[in-house]
């Protein structure tokens, strides 16, 4: 017979088990990401295990009998016999208070004093009733009388005697209006008690403490080792070894510390590299400035010296003066570019923004530079996809950007070639590209184009510009929150500029 399985119950158990597994996984991840929770869990686990060890060891030690003591006590037996004798003395007083017949009194007294005692408390006992002279009343035996003084003294001394198993007591009773005494002397039965010393608890406590320390040491060993590892890594980094790799273990605060140290290494390397690069750039700047200023200045001084020498004809002196003037103009351009680049770097330039149609600006620049292109028989093709693009820019500075790019394209293109000016717009940005043929140039060299005093054609240094043009272009574009880059694709060098339509953002 097949057993029918309730599918709802089955799926409920599967869901519950998956939920439990998921909760356990989440709990482990949470604990693993928090060092405090990890330590708290370790301490709690160590306390639980050490507590179980304490109870187990203590129970085991006591089960073996270690620390067990047995002592004998007569207090219960003494209390029992004392209460029994007092009770019988009260009975004698009560039963004989209204009797006058001696035989009847003797019978009652004999019944009372001859009653037995519980053998659990008393092994043997003798009870007598004596009168004021010490004579034993209503009882036949070997002993006929007792010395009351000795009996009372014996009873008193028994309380402080070392014989704890003996009980001696004497109590007064009234019979026929006469004072008599109920005397009892008994041998008591001992009661044994077991008592355990603290040796088991002490040994169990020592064991549990040792287990606690062992568990804490074992659970925290990896964390302590990782802390020591991070300390050693910091020691290596402090020596200047910024390439030292740090292994990241886990997801807790220590792992985040390792990540922070790694990030710190990267930042330090970046700052040091940037500082070295800045220092190198400063040195190169000083060298290049000195070279670029000295060359035209030397020429100016030389030609002016020739003019001052009256030994040359007036036409030659006029020619020398013209050359000196042109060199001075070039020197002026270098100095102005240098000042402008310095202001751009220092952030002292304030943009005077005006809305302008970028397509009209580009078309105007192309028209103005067509004569320069015609000298080298170069054609300029423009592709304007967004003719109505209006952006807010500093017109003078943006004009310099595209004028410099188009002039460079003309200047460094071979004769009889074509350069391309493209523009297209999106919702938020405008993209402009100025491209020209460029042969025998590498991408590595292209990446240096925006460096100060770098010229693409080193053989043209004498006729080239200040070498600061592209560096100024880059700073102006970035000042407008834009971006410029140079790419080489199939012998076509493209300078790509992107500008946001709203440059105030």
Protein Blocks (a to p, Z undefined) as FASTA:
>chain_A
ZZdddfklmmmmmmmmmmmmmmmmmmmmmmmmpmklmmmmmmmmmmmmmmmmmmmmmmmm
mmnopoiacdddfklmmmmmmmmmmmmmmmmmmmmmmgcbfklmmmmmmmmmmpccdfkl
pmbdcdddddfkopaehiacfblbdcfklmmmmmmmmmmpcblmbccddddddeehiacd
ddddddddddddddddfklmmmmmmmmmmmmmmmmmmmmmmmmmmmmmmmmmmmmmmnop
akbccddedjbfklmmmmmmmmmmmmmmmmmmmmmmmmmmmmmmmmmmmmmmmmmmmmmm
mmmmmmmpmkbcfklmmmmmmmmmmmmmmmmmmmmmmmmmmmmmnopaccddddddfklm
mmmmmmmmmmmmmmnopacddddfblmbccdddfklmmmmmmmmmmmmmmmpcehiacdd
dddddfkbccdddddddehiafklmmmmmpghiafblmlmmmmcnhlmmmmmmmmmmmno
pacddddeehiacddddddfblmZZ
